[in-house]
Amino acid sequence: MKIETGLEATGRGLQQTGDQREITQRQISLKNLEECFPLRLTQPWPLVHFLLENILFGMGNPLLDITAVVDKDFLDKYSLKPNDQILAEDKHKELFDELVKKFKVEYHAGGSTQNSIKVAQWMIQQPHKAATFFGCIGIDRFGEILKKKAAEAHVDAHYYEQNEQTTGTCAVCITGDNRSLVANLAAANCYKKEKHLDMEKNWTLVQKARVYYIAGFFLTVSPESVLKVANHASENNRIFTLNLSAPFISQFYKESLMKVMPYVDILFGNETEAATFAREQGFETEDIKEIAKKTQALPKVNPKRQRIVIFTQGREDTIMATENEVTAFAVLDQNQEEIVDTNGAGDAFVGGFLSQLVSDKPLTECIRAGHYAASVIIRRTGCTFPEKPDFH
């Protein structure tokens, strides 16, 4: 005997009847699937697995990554260090336009959550638009480029467009093996729940999803939007996932973070973020396995789903805590000479993980996919990838 999910039951049904083969993915709504094919026990059966559009939902701070090989004079002009990450100040106001005019640039859809959603869609491949993304951009040239780049990545991006702030950008200034990042969040900070998330056409996309992912960074922008999505997921027994994102989220946005934590089914973070979270919560331990265990046991709203906590540690083992155990997973062996840029590794891990989660794959397989995606991204500049994954 085995558990059969609604999607698996539908796949079996499509094998059995000719009429059902003619039903398009667009016509089958998740609501219908859940009503017609409730969770049940069945005999093992050969299954057809398929995904629906908009099954994965992400919401965060979209940035247009603008990458170029620059010279030392350019770094000196804007007081940039060769290998650094900073937020743009007034003195960097002209940097982005000059970068585009003076150097050969590449554009990519960026920002932490958008990166993860983009990687998940890349791993999924078909259908296109399996992943949805919400965020705020400006009504400007960079906004148009960002929309184009998201479309090229086959992500179904629906941006809140406003004209008070320009589209968020991240200048990636490369000199030799070094890269200096200058982020101008701008419009990314301007997302408004009542002007976008609450609109019926947008909320319908939220309702179509089975898995939700939001990086902790978005708690600094629209915590009320995060809570609305988290509550919806919990009430409908969908999977809500969150990332600790950075130590300052646990430190300075603790109230917003702990308001949403009871809704979190899967929590991601790295070892530094985990240690800061533990200190802020008074866990009185620096052992990452113990931190994962204590985090897993925090109060939870939806009792139908146990919380899962996953902490990555760079080259060291990835830690996963479930209700019953804490497990360590070795990362893939990597030739250190092949590593180009580790910046997008965490985002890529999440994207790989989510790509398998939406297909109801075992957690061990989700982690394996996360490790694979991260191993691909760190061999390239920025959060970029080849045309197709080689994951089996």
C-alpha positions in Angstrom: 0.0 0.0 0.0 1.2 3.5 -0.6 -0.1 7.1 -0.3 -1.3 8.6 -3.5 -1.5 12.3 -3.9 -4.1 14.2 -6.0 -1.6 14.8 -8.8 -0.6 11.2 -9.0 -4.2 10.1 -9.0 -4.9 12.5 -11.9 -1.9 11.1 -13.7 -3.2 7.6 -13.4 -6.7 8.8 -14.5 -5.1 10.2 -17.7 -3.7 6.8 -18.5 -7.1 5.2 -18.1 -9.5 7.2 -20.1 -9.3 8.7 -23.5 -11.6 11.6 -22.6 -9.3 12.8 -19.9 -6.3 12.8 -22.2 -8.0 15.7 -24.0 -8.1 17.8 -20.9 -5.5 20.5 -21.1 -3.3 21.5 -18.1 -4.9 24.9 -18.2 -8.4 23.4 -17.7 -7.5 21.3 -14.7 -7.5 23.6 -11.7 -5.9 22.7 -8.4 -9.2 23.2 -6.7 -10.8 20.5 -8.9 -7.9 18.2 -8.4 -8.2 18.4 -4.6 -12.0 18.0 -4.7 -12.0 15.0 -7.1 -8.8 13.3 -5.9 -8.5 13.5 -2.2 -5.5 11.9 -0.4 -6.1 8.2 -0.2 -4.5 4.7 0.0 -4.2 2.8 -3.2 -2.3 -0.1 -4.6 1.0 0.9 -6.4 0.2 1.9 -10.0 2.3 3.1 -12.9 1.9 6.9 -12.8 2.1 9.8 -15.2 3.7 12.8 -13.4 3.0 16.2 -14.8 3.0 19.7 -13.4 0.6 22.6 -13.8 1.4 26.2 -14.6 1.7 28.4 -11.5 2.2 25.5 -9.2 5.2 27.3 -7.5 4.8 30.9 -6.2 7.5 33.3 -5.1 7.4 36.9 -3.9 10.3 39.1 -3.2 12.6 42.0 -4.2 13.3 41.9 -7.9 16.6 43.4 -9.2 18.0 43.7 -12.6 21.6 42.3 -12.5 23.8 44.4 -14.8 27.2 42.6 -15.3 30.3 44.0 -16.9 34.0 43.6 -16.9 35.3 47.0 -15.8 38.6 48.7 -15.2 40.3 50.0 -12.0 39.5 53.6 -12.9 35.8 52.8 -12.8 36.1 51.2 -9.4 38.2 54.1 -8.1 35.7 56.7 -9.5 32.9 55.2 -7.4 35.1 54.2 -4.4 34.5 50.5 -4.9 36.6 47.6 -3.6 37.4 44.8 -6.1 35.6 42.2 -4.0 32.7 43.6 -2.1 29.0 43.9 -1.7 27.4 47.3 -0.8 24.1 49.2 -1.0 24.2 52.1 -3.4 24.6 55.6 -1.9 24.1 59.0 -3.5 27.6 58.9 -4.9 26.6 55.8 -7.0 23.7 57.5 -8.6 25.3 57.7 -12.1 27.1 54.4 -11.8 24.4 52.2 -13.4 23.9 54.4 -16.5 27.7 54.8 -16.9 28.2 51.0 -16.7 25.7 50.5 -19.5 27.2 53.3 -21.7 30.9 52.5 -21.1 31.1 48.7 -21.0 29.6 45.7 -22.7 27.0 44.5 -20.2 24.8 41.4 -19.7 21.4 41.6 -18.0 19.8 38.9 -15.8 16.7 38.8 -13.7 18.0 38.9 -10.1 17.2 39.3 -6.5 17.3 36.5 -4.0 13.7 35.1 -4.3 13.6 35.7 -8.1 16.9 33.8 -8.4 15.5 30.8 -6.6 12.3 30.8 -8.6 14.3 31.1 -11.8 16.5 28.2 -10.9 13.4 26.1 -10.0 11.9 26.8 -13.4 15.1 25.9 -15.1 15.3 22.6 -13.2 11.6 21.9 -14.0 11.9 22.8 -17.7 8.3 21.9 -18.6 5.8 23.3 -18.4 7.0 26.9 -18.9 5.5 29.2 -16.2 5.3 26.5 -13.6 6.8 29.2 -11.4 5.1 32.5 -10.6 6.9 35.6 -9.2 5.5 38.8 -7.6 7.6 41.9 -6.8 7.8 45.7 -7.5 9.6 47.5 -10.3 9.6 50.9 -11.9 8.0 52.1 -15.1 11.3 52.5 -16.9 13.8 51.0 -19.3 15.4 48.7 -16.8 11.9 47.5 -15.8 11.2 46.5 -19.4 14.5 44.7 -19.6 13.7 42.8 -16.3 10.3 41.7 -17.7 12.0 40.5 -20.8 14.6 38.5 -18.9 12.1 36.9 -16.6 10.1 35.9 -19.6 13.2 34.4 -21.2 13.7 32.3 -18.1 10.0 31.1 -18.6 9.0 32.5 -15.2 5.4 33.9 -15.0 6.4 37.3 -13.5 3.7 39.7 -12.5 5.3 42.9 -11.3 3.6 45.8 -9.4 4.7 48.7 -11.6 4.9 52.2 -10.1 6.6 55.4 -11.0 7.8 56.7 -7.6 11.0 54.7 -7.7 13.2 53.3 -10.5 13.6 49.6 -11.0 15.9 48.0 -8.5 19.3 47.1 -10.0 22.5 45.4 -9.0 25.7 46.4 -10.7 28.2 43.5 -10.9 31.6 45.0 -11.6 34.1 42.3 -12.6 37.9 42.9 -12.5 39.9 39.7 -13.0 38.6 37.1 -10.6 37.0 39.7 -8.4 33.5 41.1 -8.5 32.2 44.2 -6.7 28.4 44.3 -6.2 26.4 47.5 -5.8 22.7 47.1 -5.1 20.2 49.8 -5.5 16.9 48.4 -4.2 14.8 51.4 -5.2 11.4 50.1 -6.4 12.0 46.6 -4.9 11.2 48.3 -1.5 7.9 49.7 -2.8 5.6 46.6 -3.0 2.1 47.3 -1.8 -0.3 44.5 -0.8 -3.5 46.5 -1.4 -2.3 47.6 -4.9 -1.1 44.2 -6.1 -1.5 41.1 -4.0 -5.1 41.9 -3.1 -6.2 42.3 -6.7 -8.4 39.4 -7.8 -6.4 38.6 -11.0 -3.2 38.4 -8.9 -4.7 36.5 -5.9 -6.0 33.9 -8.3 -2.4 33.1 -9.2 -1.6 32.7 -5.5 -4.5 30.3 -5.1 -3.3 28.1 -8.0 0.0 27.4 -6.2 0.8 24.3 -4.1 4.2 25.5 -2.9 5.1 29.0 -1.7 8.6 30.5 -1.2 9.6 33.9 0.2 13.0 35.1 1.3 13.2 36.8 4.6 14.4 39.9 2.9 10.8 40.6 1.9 9.8 41.0 5.6 11.6 44.4 5.4 9.3 45.4 2.6 5.8 44.0 3.0 5.4 41.7 6.1 1.6 41.9 5.7 1.9 40.4 2.2 4.0 37.6 3.6 1.5 36.9 6.3 -1.4 36.8 3.9 0.3 34.2 1.7 1.5 32.2 4.7 -2.0 32.1 6.2 -3.6 31.1 2.9 -1.1 28.2 2.6 -1.8 27.0 6.1 -5.6 27.2 5.8 -5.4 25.2 2.5 -2.8 22.7 3.7 -0.3 23.9 1.0 3.4 24.1 1.6 4.8 27.5 2.8 8.6 27.9 2.8 10.8 30.8 4.1 14.4 31.7 4.1 16.2 33.4 7.0 18.2 35.3 4.2 20.6 37.3 6.4 21.6 37.7 10.0 20.1 41.2 10.2 16.6 39.7 9.5 16.7 37.7 12.8 18.2 40.7 14.6 16.3 43.7 13.5 13.1 42.2 12.0 12.6 39.7 14.7 8.9 40.6 15.4 7.9 40.2 11.7 9.9 37.0 11.4 8.4 35.4 14.5 4.8 36.4 13.4 5.2 34.3 10.2 7.3 31.5 11.7 4.2 29.5 13.0 3.1 29.2 9.4 6.5 28.0 8.0 6.5 24.4 6.8 10.1 24.5 5.5 12.7 26.9 6.7 16.0 27.5 4.9 19.1 29.2 6.0 22.9 29.0 6.1 25.1 28.4 9.1 25.7 32.1 9.9 22.0 32.9 9.7 21.2 29.9 11.9 23.7 30.9 14.6 22.3 34.5 14.7 18.7 33.1 14.9 19.7 30.8 17.7 21.2 33.7 19.7 18.2 35.9 19.2 15.9 33.1 20.3 17.9 32.3 23.4 18.6 28.7 22.3 21.9 28.6 24.3 23.7 26.4 21.8 26.1 26.9 18.9 25.7 23.3 17.6 23.9 23.6 14.2 22.1 20.3 14.6 20.7 21.4 18.0 19.7 24.8 16.5 17.9 23.0 13.7 16.2 20.7 16.2 15.0 23.6 18.4 13.8 25.6 15.4 11.9 22.6 14.1 10.1 22.4 17.5 8.9 26.0 17.5 5.1 26.5 17.6 3.2 25.7 14.4 -0.3 26.6 13.1 -0.9 23.7 10.7 -0.6 20.4 12.6 -1.1 18.4 9.4 2.5 19.3 8.3 5.5 18.9 10.4 8.1 21.6 10.1 11.3 20.9 8.2 14.4 22.9 8.9 17.3 22.9 6.4 20.6 24.7 7.0 23.4 24.7 4.4 27.0 25.2 5.4 29.0 25.9 2.2 31.3 23.0 1.6 30.2 21.3 4.9 27.2 19.0 5.2 23.7 20.3 4.8 21.6 19.7 7.9 17.9 18.7 7.9 15.8 18.5 11.0 12.4 16.8 10.9 10.1 15.8 13.7 11.9 12.6 14.4 15.5 13.1 13.4 18.4 15.4 12.4 20.3 14.3 9.3 23.5 15.5 7.6 23.8 15.3 3.8 27.3 15.6 2.2 27.5 18.2 -0.6 28.8 17.3 -4.1 32.6 17.1 -4.5 33.8 20.2 -6.3 37.1 21.0 -7.9 38.0 24.3 -6.2 39.6 25.6 -9.4 36.3 25.4 -11.1 34.5 27.6 -8.5 33.9 31.1 -10.0 31.3 32.7 -7.8 29.6 31.3 -4.7 27.2 34.3 -4.3 24.2 32.6 -5.8 24.8 29.2 -4.2 22.1 29.5 -1.4 19.5 30.8 -3.8 20.3 28.0 -6.3 20.1 25.4 -3.6 16.6 26.5 -2.7 15.6 26.6 -6.4 16.8 23.0 -6.9 15.1 21.8 -3.8 11.7 23.5 -4.7 11.9 22.0 -8.3 11.6 18.5 -6.8 9.2 19.5 -4.0 6.5 20.5 -6.4 6.7 17.0 -7.9 6.2 15.4 -4.5 9.7 13.9 -4.5 11.2 12.6 -1.3 13.1 15.2 0.8 16.4 13.4 0.2 15.8 13.9 -3.6 15.0 17.6 -3.0 18.3 18.1 -1.2 20.2 16.2 -3.9 18.6 18.6 -6.5 19.5 21.6 -4.3 23.2 20.4 -4.1 23.2 19.9 -7.9 21.8 23.3 -8.7 24.3 25.0 -6.4 27.2 23.1 -7.9 26.2 24.4 -11.4 25.7 28.0 -10.3 29.1 28.4 -8.4 30.9 27.5 -11.6 29.5 30.5 -13.4 29.3 34.3 -12.9 26.1 35.4 -11.1 23.0 33.2 -10.8 23.2 31.9 -14.3 23.0 28.4 -15.8 23.3 26.4 -19.1 20.2 25.9 -21.3 19.2 22.6 -19.7 20.1 20.8 -16.4 21.9 17.5 -16.3 20.2 16.1 -13.2 19.2 12.5 -13.0 
